[in-house]
Amino acid sequence: MTLSPYVAAVLVGVVLIALDYVRTALKRGLRDIPGPFLARFTTLYRISMTYKGQSVKSYRGLHNKYGKIVRTGPWHVSISDPEMVPLIYGIASKFRKVRCSYQG
């Protein structure tokens, strides 16, 4: 039994994508941050919270369950500690930040 070149290419692609998801989930600096299991692998968790219209309530629930720092996506962390603001947003900070469009 031999695989067609197309099936082999698809299988290789699927394996490479899966390995990238695992590498991201286990990224040093992020792997120890608690949060929902699916949030380690995909942004679909955050999208589903927003789609349901319950993101503020959901984020509060996540912080109540996991603490002040919660991993909410493969590259996203939610922080609910006001004392962290100078550390994260200070001039010499090495943290990568994105602009938030939430005005609530």
N, C-alpha and C positions, 0 to 999 in steps of 0.2 A: 504494500500500500504506500503510495507516494502522495504528498500534498501538492496541489497546484501552486505555482509561484504566487498567485494572488492570495490564496489562503495563508500561505507562509508569511507573506508580507503583512497581512492583517494581524496574524498572531504575534509577530515581532512588534508591531505597533502597539498592540494591546499590552504586551509585557512591558514595553518601555514606558508607556503611560502609567501603568500600575506601579512600576518602580519609582517614577517621579513623584507620585502621590505619597508613597511610603517615605521617600527621602524628605519630602516637605513636612510630613507629619512628625518625623523624628528629628527635625532640624534643631541643632544645638541652640540653646537660648529660648526656644519655644516649647520643646517637648515636655518640660517640667511644669508648664503653666496649665492649671486645671481648666476643664471646660467640657462641653458635650463631645462625645466620641466622634460624631460625624463632622464636627467643626474642624477637626484636625486635618481633614482630607479635602473638604469642599466648601465653597461659599454658599452652597444651596441652603445651609442652615440659616445664615443671615438673611438670605433672600426670602425664605419661607416665613421668618418672623415679620419681615416688612410687608409681605404680601397679605398676611393675615390681619395686618393693621394693629398688631399687638406688640410692636417692637419695644416700646418703653417699658411696658409691663413685663415683657419677656426678659429684657436686660436686667431689670430689678430682681426677677426671680433667679436668674443665673448668678447674680452677685450674692443673693441670699444663700444660694446653694454652694457656690464654689469659693466665695471670698471677694476681696477687693480687686483682684486681677484675674480676668477670665479670658481664655482663648476662645474667640468667636468665629474664627476662620483660619485657613492655613497660614495666612500672614497677618491676621488681625487680632488685636488684643483690646479688651475693654477694661478701663481702669476707673474705679469709683472712689479713689482716695484723693482728696484735695491736696494733701501734703506732697503728692507726687508731681503736681503741676510744675514747680520750679525745676525739678530733676528732668522731667521729660521735655519741657518747652524752653529750658534755659539756653543761653547763647552757646555754651560749650557742649550741649547735649548731642549725643551720637545716635539718638533714637530717630528712626524714620517716621515721619508723620504724614498724614494725608488730610486734606481739607474736608471738613464735615459740613454737609449742607443742612443738617438738622437745626432748626431755629426754635424748637419748642421750649 
